[in-house]
Amino acid sequence: MNTELSPIDKAKFVAARRAADLVEEGMRVGLGTGSTAAWMVRCLAERVREEGLRFRGVPTSRRTAELARDLGIDVITLDEARWLDLTIDGADEFDPDLNLIKGGGGALLQEKIVATASDQMVVITDAAKEVEHLGAFPLPVEIIPFGWPTTQALIEELLVSMDVMGRKSALRMNGDRAYVTDEGNHILDLHLSRIGNARQLAMVLNQIPGVVENGLFIDICDQVIIGYGDGRVETRDINEGTVSEDRVDFVEDANLFQDI
């Protein structure tokens, strides 16, 4: 293992390595977006090179698609795949029921579509992402650019009647311009501090004109794989009600860790 990696990066790596082992020959696999998902894509590419593993990946963003193609993974669209065996992705937060906040990387719409088009969703993460109640991480809401200040005002008005601690929102920026998603939309980040009823909030947000989708993933995640900096990996399965722990050995691999 590259000794330059931080404990957090090591934790992300071991979670990604364990999740990559779930992919079997011939599978159609959703490939998530973000720093932890990038580790997973690299681990899968290593299996393609070293083991001859054959599978087809459906990326959840342009940057994941580019990374996967560059590393030799067979990439197809969701239209071509139609349905997936498995999606592996990261999360910004997860609670004891494996509900998630996602969208910190700006790909929440494609991530949710791909995850819900899968037999199983596995989240890879580090222990710092676990919370008792969702909301400490700002909740991303994807909105269309047209009339976005009106959409923002409607969201903030709605939050007055919701079980949340904070009600401020901010348009996500990319430098001095509004951030633009792969679908050409903007993102509002809602600073809620604590969400009392995530299921209710997820439903009502999507009723507001101008809202495309929100970053609350409710009853979508089946397993969470939590990595630790010392190589331990904990797997929680919400359907089976099981928790298991093992360890991933750190092995230095010049191909896997190049450009990190």
N, C-alpha and C positions, 0 to 999 in steps of 0.2 A: 504494500500500500504506500502510496506517495505520502511521505511524512509532512509535506507542505499543507496537506488538507487540514482544515479546522475540525474540531469535534462535531460541529453541526454538519459539515460536509461528509464526514465519515458516517454519521447517523443516516443521512439521506442516502448515501451509497449502499449501506447494508440493507436498508429497507427496499431500495430499488433492485438490488441483487436478488433478494428473496422473492420479490414479486415477479421478476423476470423468469424465475424457475417455474412459474405457474403456466407459462405459455407452452403449448404442445404443438406438435407437427400438424400443419394444415389449418390452424386456427385463424380466425379473423379477429384482430385485436385493436381496440381503440387506444391510441397513444396520446396521453395527456400533454398539457402545456405547463411550463414552469421549471424551476431549477431542479426539483426532485424528479420530475418526469423526464428531464434531460438525462439524468443519471440512468433511469430505466431504459431509455432508448439506446444509450451506449452499452448497457449490459446485454440487451437483446441483440444488438449488432455484434457483440463479442460471441454470442451463442451461434449466430449465423455464420461467422467466420470459423470458429473453432469446432462446432458440432455439425455444421451443415443444416441447422434448423431452418425449416421453410414455413413461413407464415406470411400473412398479409396484414399490413398495418393501416389503420384509418386515423390520420392525424387530426387533432382538434384545433390546429392553427397553422398558418403559413410557416412560422419559424420551426415548429415541430416537423412539418413535412420536409422542409429543407434539410434539417439535421438528419432525419431518418434516411432520406435519399442519399445524402452525402456519405452515410455510414453503410450503405449497401442493403438497406431494408426495402422490401417490396411494398410500395405505397399504392393504395387505391382509395377511391372516394367512398363515402357512405352510400351514395347512390349505387355504386357497383357492388358493395358488400351486402347492402339491404339490411342485414342483421348481423350482430357481432357475438362472438363467444364470450368475450372478456374485454373490459376497459380498465386500464391502469392509469391512475392520475394522482396528482397531489391535492392538497387542501390547505387553506389558510387557517381554518379552525375546524375541530370536530368535537362533538359532545358525547356523553355516555351512550346515547342512542345511535351514534354514528351519523347524525345529521351534520351537515357541513356548511361552511361559508367558503365559496370559491369565487375566483374572478380577479384576484390580485394581479394576475398576469394579463388580464384584459380579454380572455378567451372564454368567458363563462357561457355564452350562448352555444357555441359549437360543443363545448365540453358537456353541457347538459343534454343536448340532443344526442350526442354519441353515447353518453352514459346510459340514457334511458332506452337506447336501441341495442342494449347488451344484455346477455343472460346474467352477467355478474359484473359488478363494479368493485374494484379493489383500490383503496386509497393508500398511498405510501407517504410517510410523514416522519417527523421527529417528535419527541415527547413534548416539546415546547408548544405544539399546536393544539394540545388537548385542553379543553376548558369545561367548566361545569355548565355554563350557559353561553350560548353564542352571542356575539355582538362586540367583543373587545376589538376585533379586527373590523375595520370599516366595511360595511356591506355594499358590494358593487351592484348597481342597477344599470342595465344597458337601455339607452333611450335613443329615439331617432333625433337627428339634429334639428328638424323643423320644430320651432316653438319650444325649444328645450327649457327656457326659463319658466314657461307656463307649466310644463311637466314637473319641474323642480318644485314650484310653488304648490302644486297639487299633492305631491309626495309629502312635503313638509306639513301641509294641512292634515293629511291622513295620519301622520305620525302622532298627532295630538291625541288621537283616540286609541292608539296602540300601546301595548305594554312594553315600552322601551324607556331607557333612562335618558338618552340623548336624542335630539331631533335636528341636528345640524347636517347639512349636506354640502358637498362641494363637487364642482365639475372637475373631473380628472384632466390634468394638463400634460402635455408633452412639450416641455420647454415653454414657449410663450403662446402655444396653440393648444386647442382642445385635443385631447387624445382621441384617436379614431380607431375603432375596432376593425377586424378583417371584413366585417359586413358594412363598414362605412358609418357606423353609429358612434355615439358618445357614451361615456360612463359617468354616472353620478355615484360618489362614494358617500354612504350614509353613516354618520358617526353616532351610533346608537348606544355604545358602552355595554348594554345588556339587553337581550331580546327575551322577553318573558314567554311569548307564544310564537315560535318561529313558523310553525305550520300556518297559522292564521295570517301572519305578516306576508309570507310567501304568496298566499292566495290573493290577498287584497291588492298587493303592489301591482300584480299583473293585470288588474282590472282598470288601471289608470291609463287613459289615452296617452300615447307617446311612449309608454314603457314596453320594451320588447321582451325582456326577461330579467330575473333577479338572480343573485348569487347564492340563494338558500337552496341547498340540495337536501330535500326531505324524503326519507324512505327510499333513497337511491343507492346508497353505499351498502355493500354486503359484508365486506371485510376491510379492516384497517390494519396495515402493517407498520409498526412503530420501530424505527431504528434508534440505536443508542451509539454514542461515540466510542464505546469499548467493544463494539461488535455484536452486542446482544440485539435480538430481534423478537418483538412480541407481536403475535397475530391474534386479533379479536374478530370472531365471526358472529355477527348479529343474528343470523338465521339459526345457527347451531347452538348459540349460547356458550361458545367455548373460548378459552384463552390459552394460548400455547406460547412457549418461549424456546428459542434456540440461539445459535450463534453463527455468524458468518465470518470466515477467516479473511483477513486482509491479505490480498496477494497483489503485489505490484505488477502492473500491466501497462507497458509503454503505450500500447494502442488505445486502451480504455481511457487513460488519463491525459492523453495529448490535448493541448489547447485548453485545459482546465485552469 
